[in-house]
């Protein structure tokens, strides 16, 4: 089969993929993006459930590469909803003429590196082939959905939904008995809305979650103009912050503050900061005593919001530090449990047993339902990278290499897979910071590397084993300084049966990570082997000579 030939294949057409397409094209490379979905947008194409919105402020969860784009787009809320974010993505695609480089309904099933040509062959589920010098994996951190292992899926007579694969047509819960399984971010956003519509809502919760109020609000024209007047300053503050959000937790430890100071600061952040509440003090995720003070503050908030003491206690998290699992940003989550039509089932005490024709059996009791919604999340960070078969040097697959967990250099590349780049994946700050800022930093860095490679006649770019090993050790060492390892979270892969327990994101912060990447580039891309075309040709000649000699000797 004849292959379509381009310089760069981008896998995915969400925010990362589109940014890569734009920048690669602007740099003068030919590019083709391949997207499995029927539309662009990535996670915002799939996650259409009621209440879906970003937990990063709209003005920060947006591209910074075009000042004109910044000024012309008008955000309507502090935290944008899924429809508004998707409209923004579509506007960007149209404004910069990106759609012509995106092929939809095209799932990549295999990518194989050819050591003779130093190029990748990318295959789709429809049998199409693409030949490219480089492959950029822009497949997202939260894109491969997962379901609990429970029997009876095919028996249920009602409707089964997953928040990560929501129908495009509206779902009407009016008059229906609805069960929602899962109380992570998706469940926390969905539950209050379903509670207002359904005849009855049953929430099946395994582990209570810490949430902070979104404190969402409309953006009026005065605030919009003010932000746009100082957008450059806002962007620079974000780039120079550890979290990529511009929040400054200061240097004073929570434990150094008086009780009155601490309560005042936490209350102020709780009422205004949204996701930034977790950054009220610099040691919240570093010191167990400091963390417990914050956790107690939040537990008391739950008791104040939930009227029934028994329900409040069942919704109150214990046994893991605040922030070690990603805290949800909510709008009326706890208050939903004050409604007469909402009940809570603790499936840690009453385990899910099976799905029946009429509903769900948990703890020996059947709950009759018309709709079951799985808000059970994703195979995070590695799921989308391991779904296609990616074959590197000597026939090794990425799944084989990552059998004990993901190993990368800077989160950008992995030894044995030349010219393969990953955007905002494991080994980078990724989901621990403003992921869109991380996407742009990665794309710009990769494109500059490709510029350099083109100018120097480089055919292969590959992380060295030594650099990869050192980076993995550094990532692990930074994680050990924090409280993240004290929770069984999706950061660790703990929610996917059989997945290696490895802390995947980099906890060193966006600012520090950016500095490291800049230093690597300044030091002639230290830690990467940049192999010229002539060197590849000589290596091929040497290998062929060795094969002939071996055959002769036999």
C-alpha positions in Angstrom: 0.0 0.0 0.0 1.3 3.4 -0.9 2.0 5.7 2.1 1.2 9.4 2.3 4.5 11.2 3.1 4.8 14.1 5.5 7.5 15.5 7.8 5.4 15.2 10.9 2.4 13.1 12.0 0.5 14.5 14.9 -1.7 12.0 16.7 -4.7 13.8 18.2 -6.6 17.0 17.4 -7.3 18.4 20.8 -5.7 21.5 22.3 -2.2 19.9 22.1 -2.6 18.5 18.6 -4.0 21.7 17.1 -1.2 23.8 18.7 1.3 21.3 17.3 -0.2 21.5 13.8 -0.1 25.3 13.9 3.5 25.6 15.1 4.9 22.8 13.0 3.3 24.3 9.9 4.5 27.8 10.7 8.0 26.4 11.0 7.8 25.1 7.4 7.3 21.4 8.0 4.6 19.4 6.3 2.1 18.0 8.8 -0.9 15.7 9.1 -3.0 15.3 12.2 -4.9 12.1 12.7 -7.9 12.2 15.1 -10.1 9.2 16.1 -13.1 11.3 16.9 -15.7 12.8 14.6 -14.7 16.3 15.6 -11.7 18.3 16.9 -11.4 19.2 20.6 -10.0 16.1 22.3 -11.3 15.8 25.8 -13.7 18.7 25.2 -15.2 16.8 22.2 -15.9 13.7 24.3 -16.8 15.1 27.8 -20.2 16.7 27.1 -21.9 15.7 30.3 -24.0 18.3 32.1 -21.8 20.5 34.3 -18.6 19.8 32.5 -16.2 22.7 32.8 -12.5 23.5 33.3 -11.0 23.9 36.7 -8.4 26.4 35.4 -9.6 30.0 34.8 -10.7 30.6 31.3 -8.1 33.4 30.5 -5.3 31.0 31.6 -6.8 27.9 29.8 -6.2 29.4 26.4 -3.5 29.8 23.8 -0.9 32.5 24.2 0.8 32.3 20.8 -1.4 35.0 19.3 -2.0 38.4 20.9 -4.8 39.0 18.3 -6.5 35.8 19.4 -6.2 36.8 23.1 -7.9 40.1 22.4 -10.7 39.0 20.1 -12.0 36.0 22.1 -14.6 36.9 24.8 -14.8 34.5 27.7 -18.2 34.6 29.5 -17.4 32.9 32.8 -14.5 32.6 35.2 -14.5 28.8 34.6 -15.6 28.0 31.1 -18.1 25.2 30.4 -17.5 22.5 27.8 -19.6 24.1 25.1 -17.7 27.4 25.4 -14.3 25.7 25.4 -15.2 23.7 22.3 -16.4 26.9 20.6 -13.1 28.4 21.4 -11.2 25.4 19.9 -13.3 25.5 16.8 -12.7 29.3 16.4 -9.0 28.7 16.7 -9.1 26.0 14.1 -11.0 28.1 11.7 -9.1 31.3 12.3 -5.7 29.7 11.7 -7.0 27.3 8.9 -6.0 24.2 10.8 -8.9 21.9 9.8 -7.3 21.2 6.4 -4.5 19.4 8.2 -6.7 17.2 10.4 -8.2 13.9 9.3 -11.1 13.0 11.5 -12.6 9.5 12.2 -9.0 8.2 11.8 -7.7 6.1 14.7 -4.0 5.3 14.7 -3.5 1.6 15.5 0.2 1.2 14.9 3.4 3.3 14.4 6.7 1.5 13.6 10.1 3.0 13.3 12.3 1.9 10.4 16.0 1.9 11.3 17.1 2.0 7.7 15.2 5.1 6.6 15.0 6.7 10.1 11.3 7.3 9.5 8.0 6.2 11.0 5.2 4.2 9.3 1.9 5.1 10.9 -1.2 2.9 10.2 -4.8 3.6 10.8 -7.7 1.3 11.6 -9.0 1.8 8.0 -5.7 0.5 6.6 -4.2 3.8 5.5 -0.5 4.4 5.9 1.5 7.5 6.5 5.3 7.9 6.3 6.8 10.6 8.5 10.2 11.7 9.9 8.6 12.5 13.2 5.6 11.5 15.3 4.1 13.8 17.9 1.8 12.1 20.4 -0.8 14.7 21.4 -3.3 12.1 22.7 -4.1 13.7 26.0 -3.8 12.7 29.6 -7.5 11.8 30.2 -8.8 10.3 27.0 -9.0 6.5 27.4 -12.1 5.8 29.6 -12.4 3.0 32.0 -15.2 1.0 33.6 -15.4 -1.0 36.8 -15.1 -4.7 36.6 -18.7 -5.7 37.2 -20.9 -8.3 35.6 -24.2 -7.8 33.9 -23.6 -4.8 31.6 -25.6 -6.4 28.8 -28.5 -7.3 31.1 -29.5 -3.8 32.0 -32.8 -2.6 30.3 -32.1 1.1 30.8 -29.5 3.5 29.5 -25.8 3.3 30.3 -23.6 6.3 30.0 -20.0 7.3 30.7 -19.1 10.9 31.4 -16.0 10.6 29.2 -18.1 9.4 26.2 -21.2 11.5 26.5 -23.8 11.5 23.7 -23.9 14.6 21.5 -27.7 14.8 21.9 -29.0 16.1 25.2 -29.9 13.4 27.8 -33.2 14.0 29.6 -33.2 12.8 33.2 -36.6 14.2 34.0 -38.7 11.7 36.0 -36.0 9.0 35.9 -34.2 7.0 38.5 -30.5 7.7 38.0 -27.4 6.1 39.5 -24.1 7.8 39.3 -21.0 5.7 40.0 -17.9 7.8 40.9 -17.3 11.0 42.8 -14.2 12.3 41.2 -14.2 15.6 39.3 -16.7 14.4 36.7 -19.1 13.1 39.2 -18.8 16.2 41.4 -19.7 18.4 38.5 -22.5 16.2 37.2 -24.3 15.2 40.4 -25.8 18.6 41.3 -27.4 19.0 37.9 -28.8 15.5 37.7 -30.2 15.9 41.2 -32.3 18.9 40.0 -33.7 16.9 37.1 -34.1 13.3 38.1 -37.0 11.8 40.1 -34.3 10.1 42.2 -30.6 10.1 42.2 -28.5 7.4 43.9 -24.8 8.2 44.2 -22.4 5.2 44.5 -19.2 6.4 46.3 -16.1 4.4 47.0 -13.8 7.1 48.3 -15.0 10.5 49.5 -13.3 13.4 47.7 -12.0 16.7 48.8 -13.6 19.6 46.9 -13.3 23.3 46.9 -15.9 25.7 45.7 -15.5 27.0 42.1 -16.8 30.4 43.1 -17.7 30.7 39.4 -19.1 34.0 38.1 -19.9 35.7 34.8 -17.2 37.9 33.3 -18.4 41.4 32.7 -17.0 43.8 30.1 -15.0 45.8 32.7 -13.2 42.7 34.0 -12.6 41.4 30.4 -11.0 44.7 29.4 -8.9 44.8 32.5 -7.5 41.3 32.0 -6.8 41.9 28.3 -5.0 45.2 29.1 -2.5 43.3 31.2 -2.6 39.9 29.5 1.2 39.8 28.8 1.9 40.4 32.5 -0.6 37.7 33.5 1.0 35.2 31.1 4.5 35.9 32.4 3.3 35.4 36.0 1.9 32.1 35.0 5.1 31.0 33.2 7.1 32.0 36.2 4.9 30.2 38.7 5.4 26.6 39.9 1.8 25.8 39.1 1.4 27.6 35.8 -1.6 29.5 37.2 0.1 32.6 38.5 -0.8 31.8 42.1 1.9 32.7 44.6 1.6 30.7 47.9 4.3 32.8 49.4 7.2 31.5 51.6 5.6 31.4 55.0 4.8 27.9 56.2 1.3 27.2 57.4 2.8 26.0 60.6 4.4 29.3 61.2 1.1 31.1 61.0 -1.0 31.7 64.1 -4.3 30.0 64.3 -6.1 33.2 63.5 -3.9 34.0 60.5 -4.3 30.5 59.2 -8.0 30.5 59.4 -8.3 33.9 57.8 -6.0 32.9 55.0 -7.8 29.6 54.3 -11.2 31.2 54.5 -10.1 33.9 52.1 -8.8 31.4 49.6 -11.8 29.1 50.1 -14.2 32.0 49.2 -12.2 33.3 46.2 -9.4 31.1 44.9 -11.1 28.1 43.4 -8.5 25.5 42.5 -5.9 28.0 43.9 -7.1 27.1 47.4 -4.6 24.2 47.3 -1.8 26.8 47.0 -2.8 28.9 50.1 0.5 27.9 51.7 3.7 26.4 50.2 3.9 23.4 52.5 0.3 22.0 52.1 1.5 19.1 50.0 4.9 18.8 51.7 4.2 18.6 55.4 1.7 16.1 56.9 0.9 18.4 59.9 0.2 21.4 57.7 -1.9 19.3 55.4 -4.0 17.9 58.2 -4.8 21.5 59.3 -6.2 22.2 55.8 -8.0 18.8 55.6 -9.7 19.5 59.0 -10.8 23.0 57.6 -12.4 21.3 54.6 -14.0 18.6 56.7 -15.7 21.2 58.8 -17.0 22.9 55.6 -18.6 19.6 54.6 -20.3 19.3 58.0 -21.7 22.8 57.7 -23.1 22.2 54.2 -24.6 18.7 54.6 -27.6 18.7 56.9 -27.7 15.0 57.8 -24.7 14.2 60.1 -24.5 10.6 58.9 -24.4 11.6 55.3 -21.9 14.3 56.1 -19.6 11.8 57.7 -19.8 9.4 54.8 -18.9 12.3 52.4 -15.9 13.3 54.6 -12.5 12.2 53.3 -10.1 10.5 55.7 -7.0 8.3 55.1 -5.2 10.4 52.5 -3.8 13.9 52.4 -5.7 16.8 50.8 -4.4 17.4 47.3 -2.7 14.0 47.0 -5.7 13.1 44.9 -6.7 15.8 42.5 -9.2 18.0 44.4 -12.5 18.7 42.6 -13.8 22.2 42.0 -17.5 22.1 42.7 -20.7 24.1 42.4 -23.3 22.9 44.9 -22.0 19.3 45.2 -22.4 18.8 48.9 -25.7 20.8 49.0 -27.1 18.2 46.5 -27.2 15.6 49.3 -29.6 17.8 51.2 -32.3 17.0 48.6 -35.0 14.5 49.4 -34.5 12.8 46.0 -30.7 12.1 46.5 -29.3 9.1 48.4 -25.7 8.0 49.0 -24.4 4.4 48.9 -21.0 3.7 50.3 -19.6 1.0 48.0 -16.5 0.5 50.2 -19.0 -1.0 52.7 -21.6 -2.2 50.3 -19.6 -3.3 47.2 -21.0 -3.3 43.7 -21.9 -6.9 42.9 -23.6 -6.9 39.5 -25.8 -5.0 37.1 -29.3 -6.5 36.6 -32.2 -5.9 34.2 -33.6 -3.4 36.6 -30.6 -1.7 38.1 -27.6 -2.3 40.4 -27.0 -4.7 43.2 -24.7 -3.3 45.9 -24.1 -4.9 49.3 -26.9 -7.4 48.6 -29.5 -4.7 47.9 -30.9 -3.9 44.5 -31.3 -0.3 43.5 -33.8 0.1 40.7 -32.6 2.5 38.0 -33.5 3.8 34.6 -30.1 5.3 33.9 -26.6 4.3 35.1 -23.9 6.9 34.7 -20.3 5.8 35.1 -18.2 8.8 36.3 -15.3 6.4 36.7 -12.5 8.3 34.9 -9.7 7.3 32.7 -6.6 5.2 32.3 -4.7 8.4 32.9 -1.5 9.6 31.3 -0.4 6.4 29.7 -3.6 4.9 28.4 -3.7 6.8 25.2 0.0 6.3 24.5 -0.2 2.5 24.9 -3.5 2.0 23.1 -1.9 2.0 19.6 1.0 -0.4 19.1 4.2 1.7 18.9 7.3 -0.2 17.8 10.7 1.3 18.2 14.3 -0.1 17.7 14.8 -3.8 17.4 11.0 -4.4 17.4 10.5 -3.4 21.0 7.0 -2.0 21.6 6.4 1.0 23.9 4.1 -1.3 26.0 7.0 -3.7 26.5 9.4 -0.9 27.5 6.9 0.6 29.9 5.8 -2.7 31.4 7.0 -1.6 34.9 5.7 2.0 34.3 6.5 4.9 32.0 10.1 6.0 31.6 11.0 9.1 29.7 13.5 11.9 29.4 11.9 15.2 30.3 8.6 13.6 29.5 9.4 14.4 25.9 11.0 11.3 24.5 11.9 7.7 25.4 15.0 5.8 24.6 14.6 3.3 21.8 12.0 5.4 20.0 13.8 8.0 17.9 11.9 11.0 16.5 8.8 10.2 18.7 7.7 13.0 21.0 5.1 13.2 23.7 3.2 16.3 24.7 2.3 16.8 28.4 2.7 13.2 29.3 4.3 11.2 32.1 7.6 12.7 33.4 6.5 16.3 32.8 4.4 18.6 35.1 1.4 17.8 32.9 -1.8 17.5 35.1 -0.1 19.0 38.2 0.1 22.4 36.6 -1.9 24.4 34.0 -1.8 21.8 31.3 -2.3 24.2 28.5 0.7 26.2 29.5 2.6 22.9 29.5 1.3 22.0 26.1 2.5 25.3 24.6 5.9 25.0 26.3 6.3 21.4 24.9 5.3 22.3 21.4 7.5 25.3 21.2 10.5 23.3 22.6 9.9 20.4 20.1 9.5 22.7 17.1 12.8 24.5 18.0 14.5 21.1 18.2 13.2 20.2 14.8 14.5 23.5 13.5 17.9 22.6 14.8 17.8 19.1 13.4 16.9 20.4 10.0 19.7 22.9 9.9 22.2 20.3 10.9 21.1 17.5 8.8 20.0 15.4 11.7 18.0 12.3 10.8 17.4 10.8 14.3 16.7 12.4 17.7 16.8 10.0 20.6 17.0 10.3 24.3 20.2 8.6 25.7 19.7 5.8 28.2 21.8 7.7 30.8 19.7 10.8 30.5 16.5 8.9 30.7 17.6 7.0 33.8 18.8 10.1 35.5 15.5 11.9 34.7 13.3 9.0 36.0 15.4 9.1 39.2 14.9 12.8 39.5 11.1 12.6 39.0 10.9 9.9 41.6 13.1 11.8 44.1 11.0 14.9 43.7 7.8 12.9 44.2 9.2 11.4 47.4 9.5 14.9 48.9 5.7 15.4 48.6 2.6 13.8 50.1 1.4 12.6 46.7 2.6 9.1 47.3 0.4 8.7 50.3 -2.8 8.4 48.3 -4.0 5.6 45.9 -4.6 8.1 43.1 -4.8 8.0 39.3 -1.5 10.0 39.4 -0.1 6.6 40.5 -2.2 4.5 38.2 -3.8 3.0 41.4 -7.4 3.1 39.9 -6.6 0.7 37.0 -6.3 -3.0 37.9 -2.9 -4.4 36.9 -1.4 -1.0 36.1 2.1 -0.4 37.6 2.1 1.8 40.7 4.4 4.6 39.5 3.9 8.3 40.2 3.8 9.6 36.7 3.8 13.5 36.7 6.8 15.6 37.6 6.3 17.5 40.9 9.1 20.0 40.4 6.7 22.6 39.1 6.2 24.3 35.7 8.8 27.1 36.3 11.6 24.7 37.4 10.8 22.3 34.6 10.8 25.0 32.0 14.2 26.1 33.2 15.6 22.6 33.0 14.3 22.2 29.4 15.8 25.6 28.4 19.1 24.5 29.9 19.0 21.2 28.0 18.4 23.1 24.7 21.1 25.7 25.5 23.6 22.8 26.1 23.1 21.5 22.6 20.1 19.3 23.6 22.1 17.5 26.3 20.7 14.1 26.9 19.6 13.6 23.3 21.6 11.9 20.6 21.3 14.0 17.4 22.4 11.6 14.6 23.0 13.0 11.1 21.8 11.3 8.0 25.4 10.5 7.0 26.0 8.8 10.4 22.8 6.8 9.9 24.0 5.7 6.4 27.4 4.7 7.8 25.7 2.7 10.6 23.5 0.9 8.0 26.6 0.1 5.9 28.4 -1.3 8.9 25.4 -3.4 9.9 25.1 -4.8 6.4 28.8 -5.6 6.3 28.5 -7.4 9.7 25.6 -9.4 8.4 27.5 -10.5 5.3 30.6 -11.5 7.4 28.4 -13.4 9.8 26.7 -15.3 6.9 30.1 -16.1 5.4 31.4 -17.4 8.7 28.5 -19.8 9.0 
